[in-house]
């Protein structure tokens, strides 16, 4: 008899180097970004509603982009989240001021 155990896949994050490079320049963001990374890496999200259970302030801004507030909204992280294949692609990390300089269209294209 063949027994098949079904286990939900965890999210995979692309661009850890981007995160490390950012907190190397902005040391005060290190703990918050590492915390974000660990939470995402251990998540089993299947949709945006489940993601919001982990990150209540996350916003879906279109084109599969999700904006995360980092360190009390001092920094912003934009990621493409593909729920079906369990992938998260970090596309932007910056100060809140840097994020505010981006247009809505730029955010959807990064």
Secondary structure, DSSP 8 states (H G I E B T S, - for coil): -----------EEE-HHHHHHHHHH-GGGHHHHHHHHHHHHT---SSHHHHHHH-TT-EEEETTEEEEEETTTTEEEEEEEETTTTEEEEEEEEEHHHHHTS-HHHHHH-
